[in-house]
Amino acid sequence: MAKHQILGRQGEVLAATWLQAKGFVILEVNWRHSYYEVDIIASLGEVLHFIEVKTRRNKKFGEPEESVSKRKMLHFITAGAAYHAQHPQWTRVQYDVLAILMPRGEAAGYYFIEDVYL
């Protein structure tokens, strides 16, 4: 597995732990539909959250959340809509981005952007 993939998996584990500490219930991790994926699907109260996780070691290439392109968001929303079609009991759905900065030897920093739209 490449270094960036290892970092990404570490970030997803940290994200799930952080979200659970905030009261989220993790329903799915790395849920796939066709060619698309949702990193984390979770619920908080009556809201279903589709969460894209972006993890970086430093800001050399910008903030982690800046790497979520319009194309990535379209794929993310497509996958989320497919999940929602399979689970129509959810009346409130939200798309979020959780950016994690993990500098070596330091505590991770979290930036949660809720209700992201194009």
DONU-521672 format. One record per residue: x, y, z of N, C-alpha, C in turn; residue number from 1; residue in three letters. Coordinates in steps of 0.001 Angstrom, whole numbers, plus 524288, in hexadecimal, padded with zeros to 5 digits. Each point is the difference from the previous one (the first is absolute). Example, Ala and Ser with C-alpha at 12.3 -4.5 7.8 and 13.67 -1.06 7.14 Angstrom:
<pts>
((83386 7E9C6 81E78) (7FC86 804A6 80000) (80384 804B0 80000) 1 "Ala")
((7FEA2 8041A 7FD30) (80334 804A6 8003C) (7FCFE 80442 802DA) 2 "Ser")
</pts>
This chain:
<pts>
((8034A 7FB67 80000) (7FCB6 80499 80000) (8037A 804DD 80000) 1 "Met")
((7FEBA 803D0 7FCCA) (8030E 804CF 7FF98) (7FF5F 80356 804F3) 2 "Ala")
((803EC 80357 800F6) (7FFF4 8034C 804B1) (7FB10 8034D 80069) 3 "Lys")
((7FE39 8023A 7FB9E) (7FB5D 80353 8003D) (7FB1E 7FCCF 80146) 4 "His")
((7FFF5 7FB05 7FE62) (7FB93 7FC9D 8014D) (80008 7FE95 805C7) 5 "Gln")
((804A1 7FF16 80214) (8007E 7FED4 8059A) (7FE3A 804B1 8032F) 6 "Ile")
((801C7 804A6 7FE77) (7FE63 804C6 802B6) (7FA1A 800B8 7FFA8) 7 "Leu")
((7FDD3 7FEEE 7FB73) (7FA5B 8007F 7FF4E) (7FCFD 7FC57 80390) 8 "Gly")
((801C6 7FB31 80070) (7FD6B 7FC2B 8037F) (8008C 801AF 805AE) 9 "Arg")
((8049F 801EA 8017A) (800BE 801F1 80558) (7FC3C 80482 80114) 10 "Gln")
((7FF6B 8036B 7FC2D) (7FC6F 80467 8008E) (7FA60 7FE3F 800AA) 11 "Gly")
((7FE70 7FBFD 7FD1F) (7FAA0 7FE05 80078) (7FF00 7FDAC 8055C) 12 "Glu")
((803F1 7FD61 8023C) (7FF74 7FDE1 8054A) (7FF88 80477 803ED) 13 "Val")
((80366 803EA 7FF7B) (7FFAC 8048D 80373) (7FAC0 802C8 7FF67) 14 "Leu")
((7FE3A 8007A 7FB2A) (7FB06 802A0 7FEF6) (7FB7F 7FD2D 802A3) 15 "Ala")
((7FFD5 7FADE 7FF78) (7FBC5 7FCF9 80265) (8000E 800AB 805F1) 16 "Ala")
((804A3 7FFD1 8024F) (8007E 800AD 805AD) (7FE36 80572 8019E) 17 "Thr")
((801AB 803FA 7FD1D) (7FE98 8056C 8012A) (7FA1B 800C4 7FF83) 18 "Trp")
((7FDBA 7FDEE 7FBD7) (7FA5E 80080 7FF27) (7FCEB 7FD45 80456) 19 "Leu")
((801A8 7FB5E 8018C) (7FD59 7FD38 8043C) (80040 8031E 80510) 20 "Gln")
((8046C 80275 80106) (80085 80339 804B7) (7FC47 804AC 7FFD9) 21 "Ala")
((7FE7E 801A9 7FB48) (7FC51 8045C 7FF54) (7FA57 7FE22 7FFF6) 22 "Lys")
((7FF31 7FAE6 800B7) (7FAB4 7FDE6 8004A) (7FDF1 7FD6D 7FB14) 23 "Gly")
((80323 7FFC5 7FBE4) (7FE64 7FD77 7FB27) (7FFF9 7FA14 800B1) 24 "Phe")
((7FC7D 7FD6F 7FD3A) (7FFEE 7FA51 7FFB1) (80209 7FE9C 7FA91) 25 "Val")
((80441 7FD14 7FFCC) (8025B 7FE84 7FB00) (7FCD9 7FB7B 7FDBA) 26 "Ile")
((7FDE7 800C4 7FB4E) (7FCDE 7FC00 7FD63) (80327 7FCF2 7FC02) 27 "Leu")
((80363 802B2 7FD30) (80332 7FD86 7FBE5) (8053A 802D5 7FFA5) 28 "Glu")
((80401 7FD18 7FE91) (80521 80246 7FED4) (80197 7FDF9 7FAA4) 29 "Val")
((801C1 80393 7FCAB) (801A0 7FEBB 7FAA4) (7FBB2 7FD34 7FCFD) 30 "Asn")
((7FB5A 80224 80038) (7FB87 7FDC2 7FD39) (8007F 8013C 7FA38) 31 "Trp")
((7FF83 7FBFF 7FCB8) (800C3 800A0 7FA60) (7FAF3 7FF48 7FCFE) 32 "Arg")
((7FF85 8031A 7FBDD) (7FBDA 7FF75 7FC21) (8028C 800C4 7FAAF) 33 "His")
((7FFE4 7FBF3 7FCCD) (8026B 80036 7FADF) (805BD 8019E 800A6) 34 "Ser")
((80186 8044A 7FD99) (80564 801D8 80059) (800CA 803EE 80469) 35 "Tyr")
((7FBFB 8012A 802E5) (8001E 8043A 803CA) (8000A 7FDF1 80590) 36 "Tyr")
((801E2 80347 8038A) (8007B 7FE60 80577) (7FE96 80481 803A2) 37 "Glu")
((7FDB3 7FE98 80463) (7FF2C 803B0 8044A) (80379 7FE16 8046F) 38 "Val")
((80360 80367 80200) (803A6 7FE5C 80416) (7FD24 7FE39 804EB) 39 "Asp")
((7FC73 80342 801F2) (7FD15 7FEA1 804B6) (7FA4C 80191 7FF4D) 40 "Ile")
((7FC8C 7FC76 8016E) (7FA6A 80129 80042) (7FE98 7FF76 805C0) 41 "Ile")
((7FDC3 8041C 80222) (7FECE 80015 80595) (7FACD 802B8 800E8) 42 "Ala")
((7FDF9 7FF3A 804A4) (7FB3A 802CF 8016F) (800FC 80315 804FA) 43 "Ser")
((7FD3A 80445 80069) (7FFFE 80332 804BD) (7FA68 801CE 800A5) 44 "Leu")
((7FD61 7FDDA 803D2) (7FA77 8011E 8009B) (7FD00 7FDE7 7FB60) 45 "Gly")
((7FCF4 80357 7FDA4) (7FCBD 7FE76 7FB97) (8027C 8012D 7FAB0) 46 "Glu")
((80509 8015A 80001) (802A1 80193 7FB30) (803F0 7FBD1 7FE55) 47 "Val")
((7FFC8 7FE8E 7FAFE) (803C5 7FC78 7FDA1) (8045E 8034E 7FDA9) 48 "Leu")
((804D7 7FEDB 8017D) (80489 80300 7FE39) (80372 7FCAE 7FC78) 49 "His")
((80140 80220 7FB7D) (803E1 7FDBF 7FC7F) (804E3 80357 800B9) 50 "Phe")
((80454 7FD8A 80188) (80498 802FF 80199) (804BD 7FE72 7FCBC) 51 "Ile")
((80232 803D1 7FD5C) (804E3 7FF63 7FD15) (8046A 8017F 803B5) 52 "Glu")
((803D3 7FC93 800A1) (80465 800F1 80385) (804D4 80137 7FCBB) 53 "Val")
((80297 80443 8013C) (804E2 80171 7FD62) (80428 800CF 80425) 54 "Lys")
((8044C 7FD2A 7FF81) (80428 8001A 803E4) (80521 8019C 7FD6B) 55 "Thr")
((802DE 8035E 802A7) (8051B 801C1 7FE19) (803C6 80047 8049E) 56 "Arg")
((804FF 7FF66 7FED2) (80417 80097 80400) (8016F 805B8 800CE) 57 "Arg")
((7FFB3 8031B 7FBCC) (80175 80582 8005D) (7FCD8 80317 7FBF7) 58 "Asn")
((80101 8050C 7FFC7) (7FD1C 8036B 7FC71) (8031F 80152 7FB15) 59 "Lys")
((803E3 7FCD5 7FED1) (8035A 800F5 7FB72) (7FCC7 800AE 7FAFE) 60 "Lys")
((7FBE0 7FCF0 7FF68) (7FCA6 8004F 7FB65) (7FAB7 8026D 8014A) 61 "Phe")
((7FFC1 802FC 8043A) (7FB30 80290 80194) (7FD48 7FD10 8046C) 62 "Gly")
((7FBAA 80221 8019A) (7FCDD 7FD96 80420) (7FDAC 7FADF 7FDFE) 63 "Glu")
((7FF27 7FC2C 80363) (7FDD0 7FAFB 7FE3B) (7FACE 8009F 7FD1D) 64 "Pro")
((7FC9F 80352 801FC) (7FAD0 800A1 7FD9D) (8002E 80263 7FA89) 65 "Glu")
((80446 80293 7FEB4) (80080 8025D 7FAD5) (800A3 7FBEE 7FBAA) 66 "Glu")
((8012F 7FB31 80182) (800AE 7FBED 7FC0D) (7FAD9 7FD61 7FE7C) 67 "Ser")
((7FBAC 801C4 80230) (7FAE4 7FDE8 7FE7F) (7FE25 80330 7FB4A) 68 "Val")
((800C1 7FDC4 7FB71) (7FEAD 802B7 7FB20) (7FA2A 7FFAC 7FEDE) 69 "Ser")
((7FE4E 80313 7FC30) (7FA91 7FFC7 7FE53) (7FEAF 7FA84 7FE00) 70 "Lys")
((80394 7FDAA 7FD19) (7FF30 7FAB7 7FDF7) (7FF6F 7FC14 80476) 71 "Arg")
((8036F 8007A 803FD) (7FFBA 7FC81 80484) (7FABF 800A9 802C4) 72 "Lys")
((7FE32 804D2 8008E) (7FAF4 800F6 80284) (7FB8D 7FD8D 7FCE3) 73 "Met")
((80034 80053 7FAD7) (7FBEE 7FD94 7FCC7) (7FFE7 7FA19 800C4) 74 "Leu")
((80492 7FD87 8003C) (8004F 7FA62 800EB) (7FE05 7FEA8 80579) 75 "His")
((80177 80323 803C2) (7FE71 7FF65 80574) (7FA0A 80051 8007F) 76 "Phe")
((7FDAE 803DF 7FD71) (7FA4F 800B6 80027) (7FD38 7FB8E 7FD26) 77 "Ile")
((8023D 7FE37 7FBAA) (7FDBE 7FB96 7FD1C) (7FFCC 7FB27 80374) 78 "Thr")
((80448 7FED6 802A6) (80023 7FB75 80376) (7FC38 800B3 8048E) 79 "Ala")
((7FFD8 804A9 8023A) (7FC69 8010F 8044E) (7FA52 7FF51 7FE68) 80 "Gly")
((7FEAF 801CE 7FB59) (7FAA2 7FF71 7FE09) (7FE97 7FA3C 7FF43) 81 "Ala")
((803C7 7FCD5 7FE48) (7FF08 7FA68 7FF5C) (7FF05 7FD69 8054B) 82 "Ala")
((80311 8017C 803EB) (7FF2D 7FDE4 80544) (7FAA2 801A6 8020D) 83 "Tyr")
((7FEC3 804F0 7FF4B) (7FAF8 8020A 801D8) (7FB71 7FD3D 7FD55) 84 "His")
((80090 7FEB5 7FB12) (7FBE6 7FD2D 7FD2F) (7FF1D 7FA9A 8026D) 85 "Ala")
((80427 7FDAC 80214) (7FF98 7FAED 8028C) (7FDF9 80068 8059E) 86 "Gln")
((80053 804B1 8022B) (7FE63 800F3 80572) (7FC8B 804D9 80030) 87 "His")
((7FB75 7FFC8 7FDA6) (7FCB1 804AB 7FF78) (7FD71 801DA 80511) 88 "Pro")
((800B9 7FD2F 8043D) (7FDA1 801A3 804ED) (8025B 80518 8020F) 89 "Gln")
((80493 8016F 7FE08) (8027B 804E4 801B1) (7FD84 80492 7FD24) 90 "Trp")
((7FDC0 8039E 802E5) (7FD85 80487 7FD88) (803A7 804B3 7FFBA) 91 "Thr")
((8040E 7FFF8 80335) (803DD 80437 7FFD3) (80552 7FDAE 7FECE) 92 "Arg")
((8026E 80222 7FBF3) (80512 7FE1D 7FE35) (803AB 804A4 7FF91) 93 "Val")
((804E4 7FF15 8015F) (803CE 8043F 7FFDC) (80539 7FDED 7FDFE) 94 "Gln")
((802B6 80325 7FCE5) (80533 7FEB0 7FDF9) (803FE 80378 802C9) 95 "Tyr")
((80404 7FD84 80238) (803D8 802CB 80325) (80588 7FE94 7FE4A) 96 "Asp")
((803B9 80348 80181) (8058C 7FEE8 7FF28) (802B3 80075 80547) 97 "Val")
((80314 7FC0E 8015B) (80320 8002B 804C4) (805B9 80017 7FE61) 98 "Leu")
((80286 80472 800DF) (80588 800A7 7FEA8) (80342 7FEFE 804E4) 99 "Ala")
((80409 7FCD9 7FF5C) (8036A 7FEB1 80467) (80598 80152 7FE7B) 100 "Ile")
((80290 80305 80357) (80583 8013E 7FF43) (802FF 7FD00 8042C) 101 "Leu")
((80384 7FC85 7FE44) (802DE 7FC86 80384) (805E3 800E3 7FF96) 102 "Met")
((80204 80451 80222) (805A6 800CA 7FFD3) (802CC 7FBC4 80337) 103 "Pro")
((80464 7FE33 7FE19) (802EB 7FBED 802D1) (8016F 801E7 8057D) 104 "Arg")
((7FEFE 7FCB1 803D5) (80173 80146 80562) (7FC5C 803D3 802B7) 105 "Gly")
((7FBBF 8017A 7FD77) (7FC55 803B3 8025C) (7FA81 7FDB8 7FFF0) 106 "Glu")
((7FCAC 80248 80335) (7FA90 7FE4D 80016) (7FD4E 801A0 7FAED) 107 "Ala")
((7FC69 7FCC5 7FE47) (7FD0B 8012E 7FB38) (7FC53 80491 800F3) 108 "Ala")
((7FF2B 80312 7FBE6) (7FC3A 80449 80029) (7FB79 7FEB6 7FC61) 109 "Gly")
((7FB3F 8016D 80191) (7FB48 7FEA3 7FD19) (7FD1E 804F5 7FE66) 110 "Tyr")
((7FE05 7FFF3 7FB34) (7FCCD 80453 7FE0A) (7FB54 7FD83 7FD4A) 111 "Tyr")
((7FB6A 8009C 8024E) (7FB42 7FD80 7FE1C) (7FCA7 803F7 7FD27) 112 "Phe")
((7FF33 7FF1E 7FAFD) (7FCE0 8037E 7FCC3) (7FAD0 7FD40 7FEF1) 113 "Ile")
((7FBDA 80219 80239) (7FADF 7FD81 7FF8D) (7FCD3 80230 7FB88) 114 "Glu")
((7FCB2 7FCA1 7FDDD) (7FC1D 80186 7FC18) (80281 80288 7FB3D) 115 "Asp")
((80396 7FD35 7FD9A) (802E0 801E4 7FB71) (7FCBB 7FF22 7FB16) 116 "Val")
((7FFBE 803E5 7FCB7) (7FD52 7FF9C 7FB01) (8036A 8025F 7FBCB) 117 "Tyr")
((7FEE9 7FE90 7FB33) (802F9 8021D 7FB8C) (7FE6C 80591 7FEF5) 118 "Leu")
</pts>
